[in-house]
Amino acid sequence: MGVRQYLNKALWSAIMIAMLTAASGCSSPQADPNKQTIPTDSDQWQEQLKPTFEQLPKSDQQLLSRYMLRMKLSEAYESGAMPRTTIEQALIQQREYERLHPNNPTGKKSLIVTSQAAATAQTYPVALLPVKTSDSDSLNQVKMQFMLSNHGDVAIQSFKGTLTMQDAKLAQGKNFNVPLTQFEPLVEPEQSGKIIIESSIEDINVMRAIRNTKDMTIEISKGTLVLADGQEIVFDQSMVK
């Protein structure tokens, strides 16, 4: 090999090394996908998160998918509705949620509609225990005691919603709002649990009705009943046509 050929080869080698070094120096380190924030507008998730999503391990992809579905079902993520959350934070939240709700990882609700509503009312009937009052109590707070029966296969953990009382003596139903009631112990199948609230009764006809419950019916017109396995049964009369 001649001197000129040797120099040319050495020159090209030096040029290639310089090009590779420059290319390496210009490339920035890959961003940590866990630090990526989730857009507050769920309509942007597909477009903005796909490249980052594909960098995650398969198990984290599945976990994040369940988190996003849970947020979508709960309508938690709408435009500007929530502060930005990182993927890392979302995965932590979802792991904890699934630890508490192993049988319902996406928070999917069992909506009770149309023909199912009547069957569900029979499965979880409510009755009012007679209240001892006098006519002079008409403007006072009255303690109401309802009995929720469980004819299902799974124990009842909690209830929150609205109970509606219907009676022949009343021109229209009377609603009673029930705050979150945790049953301790749980209401096991074929047992009943007590719901106790205080309500201001101003209508004398309502007072008379709750003293004599013979012709009265109580139904869950709206609310959520949570079972011991994490299933949520949602009652909503507006869904029944």
C-alpha positions in Angstrom: 0.0 0.0 0.0 1.3 3.4 -1.0 1.8 6.3 1.3 -1.0 8.2 -0.5 -3.4 5.2 -0.2 -2.6 4.8 3.5 -3.2 8.5 4.2 -6.5 8.4 2.3 -7.7 5.4 4.3 -6.6 7.0 7.5 -8.4 10.2 6.6 -11.6 8.4 5.8 -11.4 6.5 9.0 -10.9 9.7 11.0 -13.9 11.3 9.1 -16.2 8.3 9.9 -15.2 8.3 13.6 -15.8 12.1 13.8 -19.3 11.6 12.2 -20.2 8.8 14.5 -19.0 10.9 17.5 -21.0 13.9 16.4 -24.1 11.9 15.9 -23.7 10.3 19.3 -23.2 13.7 20.9 -26.2 15.2 19.2 -28.7 12.5 20.3 -30.4 13.3 23.6 -31.0 10.6 26.2 -34.4 8.9 25.8 -37.1 10.5 28.0 -38.5 8.5 30.9 -42.0 7.4 29.8 -43.2 7.4 33.4 -42.7 11.1 33.6 -45.1 11.8 30.7 -48.2 13.6 31.9 -51.7 12.4 30.9 -53.7 15.1 29.0 -56.7 16.4 30.9 -58.7 16.0 27.8 -59.3 12.2 27.3 -59.9 12.8 23.6 -56.2 13.5 23.2 -55.0 10.3 24.8 -54.7 8.2 21.7 -52.7 10.8 19.8 -50.5 12.1 22.5 -49.8 9.0 24.6 -49.3 6.3 21.9 -45.5 6.8 21.4 -44.9 6.8 25.2 -47.4 3.9 25.8 -45.4 1.7 23.4 -42.2 2.3 25.5 -43.8 0.8 28.7 -43.4 -2.8 29.7 -46.4 -5.0 28.7 -47.6 -5.3 32.3 -47.6 -1.5 32.7 -49.4 -1.0 29.4 -52.2 -3.3 30.6 -52.3 -1.5 34.0 -52.4 1.9 32.3 -55.1 0.8 30.0 -57.3 -0.2 32.9 -56.6 3.1 34.6 -57.6 5.1 31.5 -60.8 3.0 31.1 -61.7 3.5 34.7 -61.2 7.3 34.4 -63.2 7.3 31.2 -66.1 5.4 32.8 -66.1 7.7 35.8 -66.0 10.7 33.5 -63.1 12.0 35.6 -61.1 13.2 32.7 -62.9 15.9 30.7 -61.3 19.0 29.2 -59.7 20.9 32.0 -61.5 18.8 34.6 -58.5 17.4 36.5 -54.9 18.4 37.2 -52.3 16.7 35.0 -51.2 13.3 36.3 -48.0 11.5 35.3 -48.0 7.9 34.0 -46.0 6.9 37.1 -48.7 8.4 39.4 -51.5 6.8 37.4 -49.9 3.4 37.7 -49.5 3.8 41.5 -53.1 4.9 41.8 -54.4 2.0 39.6 -52.4 -0.6 41.6 -53.9 0.6 44.8 -57.4 0.7 43.3 -57.0 -2.9 42.1 -55.8 -4.0 45.5 -59.0 -2.6 47.0 -61.3 -3.7 44.2 -59.7 -7.0 42.8 -62.9 -8.0 41.1 -63.7 -4.7 39.5 -60.4 -3.2 38.2 -62.0 -0.7 35.9 -64.8 0.5 38.2 -67.4 -0.7 35.7 -70.9 -0.2 37.1 -73.8 -2.6 36.6 -76.5 -0.3 35.3 -80.0 -1.4 36.1 -82.3 -0.5 33.2 -85.8 -1.3 32.0 -86.7 -4.9 32.5 -83.8 -5.4 35.0 -85.1 -2.7 37.3 -88.1 -4.6 38.6 -86.1 -7.7 39.2 -83.4 -5.7 41.1 -86.1 -4.0 43.2 -87.3 -7.5 44.2 -83.7 -8.6 45.0 -83.0 -5.6 47.2 -86.4 -4.5 48.7 -86.7 -1.7 51.3 -89.3 -1.3 54.0 -89.9 1.4 56.6 -90.3 0.5 60.2 -93.3 2.3 61.7 -92.4 5.6 63.4 -94.0 6.5 66.7 -95.0 10.2 66.4 -97.7 12.6 67.3 -99.3 15.3 65.2 -97.3 17.9 67.2 -94.1 16.4 65.7 -95.0 17.8 62.2 -92.2 20.3 62.1 -89.6 18.3 64.0 -86.8 16.1 62.9 -88.0 12.5 62.8 -85.8 9.5 63.0 -86.6 7.1 60.1 -85.5 3.5 60.1 -85.5 1.6 56.8 -84.8 -2.1 56.4 -82.8 -3.1 53.3 -83.2 -6.8 52.5 -80.7 -8.8 50.5 -82.1 -11.6 48.3 -79.0 -11.7 46.2 -76.0 -14.0 46.3 -73.4 -11.5 47.5 -73.3 -9.5 50.8 -74.1 -5.8 50.7 -71.3 -3.5 51.8 -72.8 0.0 51.5 -75.6 2.1 50.1 -76.0 5.8 49.2 -78.9 7.4 47.3 -82.6 8.4 47.5 -85.5 6.4 48.8 -89.0 7.3 47.6 -92.1 6.6 49.7 -95.4 6.0 47.9 -98.7 5.8 49.8 -102.4 6.1 48.9 -102.7 9.0 51.4 -100.1 11.0 49.5 -100.7 13.0 46.3 -97.1 12.5 45.3 -94.1 10.4 46.5 -91.9 11.6 49.3 -88.1 11.4 48.8 -85.6 10.7 51.5 -81.9 11.3 50.9 -79.6 8.6 52.4 -76.0 9.5 53.0 -73.3 6.9 52.5 -74.3 4.0 54.9 -71.6 1.4 55.5 -73.1 -1.8 56.9 -71.3 -3.4 59.8 -71.6 -6.3 59.7 -72.2 -6.7 56.0 -75.8 -7.6 55.0 -75.4 -11.2 54.1 -77.7 -13.0 51.6 -81.3 -13.5 53.0 -80.6 -11.0 55.8 -81.5 -7.3 56.3 -79.6 -4.2 57.2 -80.8 -1.1 58.9 -80.6 2.4 57.3 -81.2 5.2 59.8 -81.7 8.8 58.8 -83.3 11.9 60.3 -85.7 13.9 58.2 -87.8 17.1 58.6 -91.4 16.1 58.1 -93.7 19.1 57.5 -96.6 17.4 55.7 -99.2 16.0 58.2 -100.2 13.4 55.6 -96.6 12.1 55.4 -96.6 11.9 59.2 -99.7 9.9 59.2 -98.4 7.6 56.5 -95.2 6.8 58.4 -97.2 5.9 61.5 -99.1 3.3 59.6 -97.0 1.6 56.9 -99.7 -0.9 55.9 -100.3 0.5 52.4 -96.9 2.1 51.9 -94.2 1.1 49.4 -90.5 2.2 49.5 -88.3 2.0 46.5 -84.7 3.0 45.7 -85.3 5.7 43.1 -81.6 6.6 42.7 -78.4 5.6 44.2 -75.5 3.1 44.3 -75.4 -0.2 46.2 -71.9 -1.7 46.6 -71.5 -5.4 47.1 -68.8 -7.2 49.0 -67.1 -8.3 45.8 -66.7 -4.7 44.6 -69.6 -4.8 42.2 -71.7 -1.6 42.0 -75.4 -1.7 41.3 -76.7 1.7 40.1 -80.4 2.6 40.5 -81.8 5.4 38.4 -85.4 5.7 37.6 -84.7 8.2 34.8 -83.3 5.2 32.9 -86.5 3.2 33.1 -88.9 4.1 30.3 
